[in-house]
Amino acid sequence: MTGVQSGARNFQERRRGESGFTLLEVMLAMAILAISLVAVFQSQSQSISMMARSRFDTAAPLLAQAKMAEIEAIASGDVTSDSGDFGDDYPGYSWSFEILGTEIPGVEKVEVAVKNENMKSGNTFTLELYRVALR
């Protein structure tokens, strides 16, 4: 064996024994990691949105019913509309109500709306009640 052949053989043996990653393998791993992280972050964002929606869908009807009970205690004709908020207990939530006439004599429509200012869409819940007008 000549010196050149033994040097080439030593280089090939040494090359086979080396461990490491090629640039292509690293790039592929980074692409897979990036795609996975985007999916995880999107899932987390969606989960937060669903939680806020669920909280609104639970709280708004209860707040509207409580406000409706207060309005029912008011004698007909004393107040026709009003608005306000729920204070520090429910920040970002506001209410408004309006008492309207109907086509049926002696019956009025009470409409209570609860709104969450922090939500961009679907942020209003409306509750309606028809009652006998005591005028």
C-alpha positions in Angstrom: 0.0 0.0 0.0 1.3 3.4 -0.9 1.2 6.4 1.4 -1.5 8.1 -0.7 -3.8 5.1 -0.5 -3.4 4.6 3.2 -4.1 8.4 3.8 -7.2 8.2 1.7 -8.4 5.1 3.6 -7.7 6.8 7.0 -9.7 9.8 5.8 -12.7 7.7 4.8 -12.6 5.7 8.0 -12.4 8.9 10.0 -15.3 10.5 8.0 -17.6 7.5 8.7 -16.9 7.8 12.4 -17.8 11.5 12.6 -21.3 12.3 13.9 -23.1 15.5 13.2 -25.8 17.1 11.2 -25.7 18.6 7.8 -27.1 22.0 7.1 -30.1 20.5 5.3 -31.0 18.4 8.3 -30.8 21.4 10.6 -32.9 23.5 8.2 -35.5 20.8 8.0 -35.7 20.4 11.8 -36.1 24.2 12.2 -38.9 24.2 9.6 -40.8 21.4 11.4 -40.3 23.2 14.8 -41.6 26.5 13.3 -44.7 24.9 11.9 -45.3 23.1 15.2 -44.9 26.3 17.3 -47.3 28.2 15.0 -49.9 25.5 15.5 -49.5 25.6 19.3 -49.7 29.4 19.5 -52.8 29.4 17.3 -54.4 26.8 19.4 -53.6 28.8 22.6 -55.0 32.0 21.1 -58.2 30.2 20.0 -58.5 28.8 23.5 -58.3 32.2 25.1 -60.9 33.6 22.7 -63.3 30.7 23.5 -62.8 31.3 27.2 -63.7 35.0 26.8 -66.8 34.0 24.7 -67.9 31.4 27.3 -67.5 33.9 30.1 -69.7 36.4 28.3 -72.3 33.8 27.3 -72.5 32.9 31.0 -72.4 36.3 32.7 -74.5 38.4 30.2 -77.8 36.5 30.7 -77.4 36.6 34.4 -76.7 40.3 34.5 -79.6 41.0 32.1 -81.9 39.0 34.3 -80.8 40.9 37.4 -81.3 44.2 35.6 -84.7 43.1 34.3 -85.8 42.2 37.9 -84.8 45.8 39.0 -86.8 47.3 36.1 -89.9 45.1 36.9 -89.9 46.7 40.3 -90.2 50.2 38.7 -93.8 51.3 38.1 -94.8 51.7 34.5 -94.4 55.2 33.2 -91.8 56.3 35.7 -88.8 55.6 33.4 -88.7 54.9 29.7 -85.0 54.3 29.2 -81.7 54.3 31.1 -78.1 53.0 30.9 -75.1 52.4 33.0 -72.4 49.9 34.0 -72.0 47.2 36.5 -69.2 48.9 38.4 -66.0 47.2 39.6 -67.7 43.8 39.9 -68.0 43.4 36.1 -65.5 45.8 34.4 -66.2 46.4 30.8 -69.8 45.4 31.0 -72.5 48.0 30.5 -76.3 47.8 30.4 -79.1 49.8 28.8 -82.8 49.4 28.8 -85.8 50.8 26.9 -89.5 50.5 27.5 -91.4 50.5 24.3 -95.1 50.4 23.4 -96.6 47.5 21.4 -99.4 47.1 19.0 -101.4 45.5 21.8 -103.1 48.1 24.0 -102.0 47.9 27.6 -98.9 45.8 26.9 -95.4 47.3 26.8 -92.1 45.8 25.8 -89.1 46.0 28.1 -85.7 45.5 26.3 -82.5 45.1 28.3 -79.1 44.9 26.5 -75.9 43.9 28.2 -72.7 44.8 26.3 -69.1 43.8 26.9 -66.9 46.6 25.7 -63.8 44.4 25.6 -65.1 42.1 22.9 -64.9 43.1 19.3 -67.9 41.1 17.9 -70.9 39.3 19.3 -70.6 41.5 22.4 -74.3 42.3 23.1 -76.9 40.2 24.8 -80.5 41.3 24.6 -83.4 40.2 26.9 -87.0 41.1 26.1 -90.0 41.1 28.4 -93.6 41.9 27.6 -95.6 43.1 30.6 -99.0 44.7 31.3 -98.6 48.5 31.4 -100.1 49.9 34.6 -100.8 53.5 33.4 
